[in-house]
Amino acid sequence: MGRELIGYGSPPSGPPGACSLPSSPLTNEEQVGNSLWGTTCQPTFPKWLPDEHGREYEQAPWGNRNPKTSDPSNDADIPYSNVTRYYEFTITRGSISADGVLRDVMLVNNQFPGPAIEANWGDMIEITVHNNISYPVEGTSIHWHGFLQRGSNWFDGVPSVSQCPIAPFHSYTYRIPAQLYGSSWYHAHYSAQYTAGIVGPIIVYGPSQQSYDIDIGPVLLSDWYHIPYFSIVSDAVGTDLSEIPPTSDSLLINGRGRFDCSKPSYGNETTELLASHVSANLTWTCKDGAELSKFVFQPGKTHRLRLMNVGADGIQKFTIDGHQLTVIAYDYVPTTPHTADFVTLGVGQRADVLVTANNYTTNSFWMRSSAPGGAACGGSNMGEVMAAIYYEGADTTVEPTTLRGSNDTVCENAPLNTTEPEYTITPTPEGAYVFDITLSLVLNSTGNYEWRMNDQTFRANFNYPSLMLAAEGNTSFPDDPQWQIHNMGSNKSVVLNVTNLTPFAHPFHLHGHNFHVLNTGYNGTVWDGTAVNPKNPMRRDVQIIPQAGWAALSFESDNPGVWPFHCHVAWHLSGGLAMNLVTHADQIPSIPSGTKADTCTDWDYYSNNNVVDQIDAGS
């Protein structure tokens, strides 16, 4: 397996006698594999990591940099450390009962969610990924969500763009710089694999504009399905509009939920697939009373929670009974702190919130997340999922009895006039190239539904990564419109004017950049060229495009490369709702010799000798 990893990338262990793992009705291993997420055995997180030799820093390793005066998008402001954090991930198939229902999954290091990646701002992170997915075998790749990858575009983890897939029983090592700080996640970017379990949190420690006492760490919110992802994809690109998108069966917090076994989500006569010619051996198996996630707060202390929507479809609404949330960051962008009763997160979005344990009416409270709004918002068949918060000293075997205090159901991000980034960046107003984009869902000539951007669906070609082609001077592909490659030329600033012609909300993600959210609007209106906060608009890397509405997103074209711009609803992406933006092709950084061969040699051999089971857009 390579080098021994100490302290990073493997499940942490709590102090002896301080905790106990679930044992009934499911053991911890039966529910989530080796994961400690959502148990009282999961330690809290530090303010920063020691150096590579385990020596503590005498002060913050980023010195006096702070969110108000330092711009992580500017290389001169990044505290490059010459420290590398090493991780090793092995991806395999398995079976778990995250919400009590047994299902086929894919696991990272035999746990769901996967291990945390931790680094300090300015560190380098090296991750070796082993593809041990069998039977059936599949390619894979891992994307490090929200990382700029400035100068390391080829490690972005998108097959058909920055690499070929990692072939079955082969490995690949990513080396990525932590140029931004905050909370994010990693996930498979091959088909909709990540919805089967290939996800995990990333923490890049950096300065905070507001003090706190304890870092609780990642709180991963997700919808959950009971049948294999391959079967769901086949429905999502199928002929039945009622299955587009498929509705999730359940919801999870840190990989744990509780399904009502008296209401089976499928029958034993159901035939589902792991691959086109490989049936899943599905027999309804469910245990009531599955363990919910638990967190411990210290009374009177302020706690940092790193919220992440790592689901497939549902827009999540997060709240804590009896407590307010102080939001200090959205995605990788520190914001001017503001208080809220709830936080809304589309797929891929994150929020860092501070919560003070100062409600002494009881000593335990429910944390809640819901995915309301029906199909338009990725609504789930489960109303909400809960996790228990215990003030230190409370009996963790007794569940809370608190009542919900907030019940928002609008599937939109917070209004743009309610928050702004701590560090002011004004978009380039003059000469910005406005690229008009329409989103649509159509029935194609074969009778299947497909998602389109500017009336063209996307389909990946795994054997020809477009970044490698662009670096060689190939930026126009008129014979392959399905590659959806659009050249932004040498424009300094680009505005993506996205009009949503569908009745579904779409959380759109741009790789390699944070964008300014200039404005959003609704059915019957169009962008008039204005911004809500023109001197310092909100920045993020995922924005919800309202159903039958629009959004104007601006980014500085300062990171030459080929960057995917896609809906982060897994089933919409499978249906082709993606395009690739080429920026400053003549300035793409020199790709190290042998980089393409590291994945493409093995993938070419595999794909030349086997049928690649690509039934969707692919990546």
Steps between C-alpha positions, in 0.01 A plus 500: 500500500802736498622723779363467850269789581509636851233739619346583163245321282417225748213489751590675825449319829358658813650473847446162674168479680379834369254366247327194365412410144151390393432130555123457469290462292801532270867493580697802391666292228163382368372855486798699365806274483804636685363855526492688832306791351189576702618325817628636829826318418574752226749752642462871443739679266794736566550864400789384278722198441857458624780495245588187300714372787225536759647813657250760615520847349559773754243715321256459214696371199341770281637777723292816526299442184124533555182482290465878486846580363610188310374377163557125453441540127820708490813283509689772687259465795529120530735378779664220304651271764709236318310244712331203332216302661477142377189284461420163349149400391382158389159484330303175523147372479314409817164488673381720788175599669548874550131558583415141591448383140769274358632622164796463265754779532852609413728584791819698554728309739201284593301784654213733418541792488867476413791622715567869544777674312664764720760762410604851591454786259803499270581128543525249218272195515596171336239227467557160344174340383477124441210382281405160645136515385381149407277306403395657267807713438482870415734788437505781751649842581487737797425873481616734777202731507566873508879481463630760255766263364693803379812349345371145555200484264579139407422388857142633500368144478253518212527216245476624141628843609809480722573125486385163378316292761709297741476153343382203707768374741728794428596804705560870450660764721355852514710788630295811572583834665279634779467849351166571670397423858180387664272201455438283198476140384637249254291269285514265205448679169440187291133461404295535821733280707521745787133437582601142583726626778827633353494826696687651791575837664796732452613751763761763412580685820534876467420827677153579629337842519310399813636304795364165614597243762450155346508372141238223486605440140307370199123462505422324172141528378377267229203337342518122470367231265446131563575358156836498317606826338524336156127420504416856603715638216321277251171654616641853498596469131194292413161555340280549807474868591369410847842349578688817403628564754457188715375580850725409791383249759667647803724768651824473699717712730861381509395178331228402747121511480192306606258348249153370585530131410121458484502697174736315262648718225506205257357150473688172485379454144701808398786444254777753541843522341860546610594519131323445168528121525552455873194477724506608863388232743236715666296360785324750724702505821430774752551549873294759684659741743833551323740722692478873427807720508603655830700811590618630838504874577668663799261734686582866453750431221479599133528214254593501130301267273612441142177432309524326163228382261658185357176355365375415154205735450327650801540863608562467874353720773708485819394621845560430871212516745537783749819646349593761244769451238767760428617451143870584447561341156322372193694250291867607524414870551507658850201730538405788723343310795122496513247306704235268363243250624579264213750454218410393145751292306471369145704195403870583528450810711650548845455736793713549808283597797564583865259380768520601866371245750307746716149355512458349847131409474615140448829320437429336164368635171418378152709602202285473186540494125219474248467492122159659435347643184416189301665397174582859403738525797616138520256433782530172687237242593627548857386824658815563703790331672614582851820473700535542875698778668585437864638759737799346676383284789160416347391137465586415138277190509184714530385676183404871504137608511532855367271639230589654165515879505549581129318360198624671183426315176631738229767332287720805448821631648489784753411837342807670355446811711532309828869416484826591330858373497738623770765582242375748242548414132325715242427327168666637189218710348644606167532260211357196676399229254136405557437134416126426481404147606159331499411184692240261362363147528401338170392169354768396252465300179534167683212578735726564798505818704819701505610823663646768275696824527450723197306216338790254521547215747842403636661159468850421622767336290711328764794433267568860394530743794416843361753679722780299341364580153468871580856511630605364159309780324175314423209713623237458229312175448221559246470127431447426870241747629409256777832584669345843572827694478460877487796733458484816713802634311727752669223694676605628841152457647208275405133525600302177479141615444310178575129473416319197640220387269412204724275466808794370706752688712864438399804546728770595248869448574798656321833322534820694552338827612285680749241707313315818592124449529397826336126448506220244481142519379186312419259400227406782267810711563848515350830630632521876444876527550484609864652349813343492846823609667719621213806591710518168683250240376473163671756247377476123507565193282140368491184707454140382479339611172130550590239284330381677185732785598850628427833595654786721385837366615826683436852363528845640438665296226828476690549123512576373148363156430191297412244528778170310533187703571221264594192433705596316819179298516653162425211386282494823297874473438452138394241630255754738344449835679861614467744690283874571506642852487842558345680806638824644360597178323837646401586550869409155636783397734746247365369154581774282652636233273324166546189646668261392226655153485457455876130430446448476124742214426319266739157630402569464128607139555194429712252668263653335193449157655171550682166666435480815714151505650431870445124554497505868598700818436787339687650775716 
